[in-house]
Amino acid sequence: MTVYSGPFREGDRVQLTGPKGKLNSITLSAGKVFHTHRGAIEHDSLIGLPDGSVVTNTVGVEYLALRPLLNDFVMSMPRGAAIVYPKDAAQILQLTDVFPGATVVEAGVGSGALSLWLLRAIGPTGRLSSFERRDEFADVATANVTSYFGETPENWTVTVGDLVEALPEVHGEASVDRVVLDMLAPWECIDAVSAALKPGGVLLCYVATVTQLSRVVEAMRDSGNFTTPQPSETMVRTWHVEGLAVRPDHRMIGHTGFLVTARRLARGAVLPELKRRASKSEYTDEDVEAWTPGALGERSASPKALRKRVREANATAQAALDREAREADAVDPAASDADEAPSGGALG
């Protein structure tokens, strides 16, 4: 179970910020040492300290020690696929109005970044069903979520397979409150999602390019099952503020993806036609072919890199599980003798 405050414990993830603002994340383990090119910090010197402490390494360099926020964890965790950035995750939660107790479907799961935000939003009474086509990505996502929460949430399932085929097997008709599609060709899943969503439920598609944006919007409209799609993107610009030197930072988080939302109409309802200005909205079969997944291309990590990231994510998750086991043993030592947890577990 994740602890958000209190003294640092063995197995906790701690973020160390050096004098130049460089961030380092470590998982506390008794007897271990964090080494840098300028000195080292013993993990034992951090265990027991309150959150927000300042520690000095062996050569006198000071580091600020904090528990990472979910935002920090997501940006530093092992990745199998590109993540949904926190700025987009925040907008997704807002635009879909995810609420405690909601039944939510997401596809694909990627590295588990959005899964973490959704699980926090739905709470223990909600249900999150994640779908992913690739085993490696599902493994990384499962390990990352387990690492953060200290356990695999009981209200979360990961199904490996095609959403169109797998969704009806997991959720019946009109049983899902929210659907988030983060995939190369979400327009292929519109019919399956339409069947699963409750009337008034929200569909959000997260796509990277304008060609994907165009096609998924037209697919939503053509289905006749949704309100008028609302596309948007979010950009974040930070500022430098020091005395009278107040200006925008030289770098900003610009385009990462487009968000398209629409709500499920009642069965049999016909959306009133909206008056629009005349525009060049026609397109040919050749245009559609240029928007197919093969033409768009899909960037992915090499198999070797994926295996490495799976090992990193599993190692971090196992550390979190070991911490929970130690704490359980401390509460009830007799239970550990009768039911000792296996060292490898499902993550091995």
QUIPE-V188159 format. One record per backbone hydrogen bond with DSSP energy under -1.0 kcal/mol. NH is the residue of the N-H (numbers start at 1). CO is the residue of the C=O. If there is no record, write none. Layout:
NH,CO ; NH,CO
//
This chain:
8,49 ; 11,28 ; 12,9 ; 14,26 ; 15,66 ; 16,24 ; 17,64 ; 18,22 ; 21,18 ; 24,16 ; 26,14 ; 28,12 ; 32,29 ; 34,41 ; 36,39 ; 41,34 ; 43,32 ; 45,42 ; 46,43 ; 47,43 ; 48,8 ; 49,46 ; 52,65 ; 55,63 ; 57,61 ; 58,40 ; 60,57 ; 63,55 ; 64,17 ; 65,53 ; 66,15 ; 73,69 ; 74,70 ; 75,71 ; 76,72 ; 77,73 ; 89,85 ; 90,86 ; 91,87 ; 92,88 ; 93,89 ; 94,90 ; 95,91 ; 96,92 ; 98,93 ; 101,122 ; 102,99 ; 104,127 ; 105,178 ; 106,129 ; 107,180 ; 112,109 ; 116,112 ; 117,113 ; 118,114 ; 119,115 ; 120,116 ; 121,117 ; 122,118 ; 123,119 ; 126,123 ; 127,102 ; 128,155 ; 129,104 ; 130,157 ; 131,106 ; 132,159 ; 138,134 ; 139,135 ; 140,136 ; 141,137 ; 142,138 ; 143,139 ; 144,140 ; 145,141 ; 146,142 ; 147,143 ; 148,144 ; 149,145 ; 150,146 ; 156,153 ; 157,128 ; 159,130 ; 161,132 ; 166,162 ; 167,163 ; 170,166 ; 171,167 ; 174,195 ; 175,196 ; 176,196 ; 177,103 ; 178,103 ; 179,202 ; 180,105 ; 181,204 ; 182,107 ; 188,185 ; 189,186 ; 193,189 ; 194,190 ; 195,191 ; 196,192 ; 197,193 ; 198,176 ; 200,264 ; 201,198 ; 202,177 ; 203,262 ; 204,179 ; 205,260 ; 206,181 ; 207,258 ; 213,209 ; 214,210 ; 215,211 ; 216,212 ; 217,213 ; 218,214 ; 219,215 ; 220,216 ; 221,217 ; 222,218 ; 223,219 ; 224,221 ; 227,263 ; 230,261 ; 232,259 ; 236,253 ; 240,247 ; 242,245 ; 245,242 ; 246,244 ; 247,240 ; 249,238 ; 253,236 ; 254,252 ; 258,207 ; 259,232 ; 260,205 ; 261,230 ; 262,203 ; 264,201 ; 265,225 ; 269,266 ; 281,279 ; 288,284 ; 289,285 ; 290,286 ; 291,288 ; 292,289 ; 296,292 ; 297,293 ; 306,302 ; 307,303 ; 308,304 ; 309,305 ; 310,306 ; 311,307 ; 312,308 ; 313,309 ; 314,310 ; 315,311 ; 316,312 ; 317,313 ; 318,314 ; 319,315 ; 320,316 ; 321,317 ; 322,318 ; 323,319 ; 324,320 ; 325,321 ; 326,322 ; 327,323 ; 328,324 ; 329,325 ; 330,326 ; 331,327 ; 332,328 ; 335,332 ; 338,334 ; 339,335 ; 348,345
//
